[in-house]
């Protein structure tokens, strides 16, 4: 897999670099149009025996995107005793949600809000911020989701301004996304 893109006459148009190839693999793993076997073959063709952190994290990200791994990955993401490094957890976080998998990830929207208060207590501030950044459920926003975040924020001690600010940013993000979707729906009509 040399990554060269040529026109119909064989003229060189573009050569994919490693980052392009890895991005294509990530997109393919979230696709419903490829079988698991095809996805695995693409991953192996792209990274082969590469043992670098980038390749390892891509493997984790691809694993996190698979339906059969969701519950196990979720457990690793919320477990304060998880042996994964912050970099590895970020890879799992990045692979967990996909708009193409809405039916698979929808149950985790409520779980996100349920775990957030204890997650903040049991994990580092940086990890909590990453968790919120990657997993804030913006695919489907219900009013009760915003209320849950407001409730969580109201229970945070005043001394924990960083977490309060992160929650406030998340609340504002949900409200903005919800309003934009409402406007888009009205334009479609």
Helices and strands as residue ranges (DSSP letters): E 4-6, E 12-15, H 18-29, H 36-47, H 53-64, G 67-69, H 70-78, H 86-96, G 99-101, H 102-122, H 125-135, H 143-154, H 161-188
